[in-house]
């Protein structure tokens, strides 16, 4: 499972818990946490193509090949 999928799953779980609770403060807190995970997933999705190009997956593998 990708990082984005995990973040979206967490957001979904927080939204579900918010819908199930009757406590207003808890509902607001759970929705806010869900929003944070949703936002982080969106940011991660936007940055994923750029970061995959800029950074090698393992810095030691490039050094090892050159030797």
C-alpha positions in Angstrom: 0.0 0.0 0.0 1.4 3.4 -1.0 1.8 6.2 1.5 -1.0 8.2 -0.1 -3.3 5.2 0.2 -2.4 4.9 3.9 -3.0 8.6 4.5 -6.4 8.4 2.7 -7.4 5.3 4.7 -6.6 7.1 8.0 -8.6 10.2 6.8 -11.5 7.9 6.0 -11.3 6.2 9.4 -11.3 9.6 11.2 -14.3 10.8 9.2 -16.2 7.6 10.0 -15.5 8.0 13.7 -16.6 11.6 13.5 -19.9 10.5 12.0 -20.4 7.8 14.7 -19.8 10.0 17.7 -22.4 12.2 19.3 -20.0 14.4 21.2 -19.7 17.7 19.4 -16.1 18.5 20.4 -14.9 14.9 19.6 -16.7 15.2 16.2 -14.9 18.4 15.4 -11.5 17.0 16.5 -12.0 13.8 14.4 -13.0 15.8 11.3 -10.0 18.1 11.8 -7.6 15.1 12.0 -9.3 13.6 8.9 -8.8 16.9 7.1 -5.1 16.9 8.0 -4.5 13.4 6.7 -6.5 14.3 3.5 -4.4 17.4 3.0 -1.1 15.4 3.6 -2.2 12.8 1.1 -2.9 15.5 -1.5 0.5 17.1 -0.9 2.2 13.8 -1.1 0.4 13.0 -4.4 1.5 16.4 -5.8 5.2 15.9 -4.8 5.6 12.2 -5.7 6.5 12.6 -9.4 9.0 15.3 -8.7 10.7 13.6 -5.8 11.0 10.3 -7.6 13.0 12.0 -10.4 15.2 14.2 -8.1 16.4 11.6 -5.6 17.8 8.1 -6.2 16.0 5.4 -4.1 19.3 4.4 -2.4 22.3 6.7 -2.3 24.7 3.9 -1.6 23.7 1.9 -4.7 25.0 4.7 -7.0 28.3 4.9 -5.1 28.6 1.1 -5.2 28.1 1.0 -9.0 30.7 3.7 -9.6 33.4 1.8 -7.7 
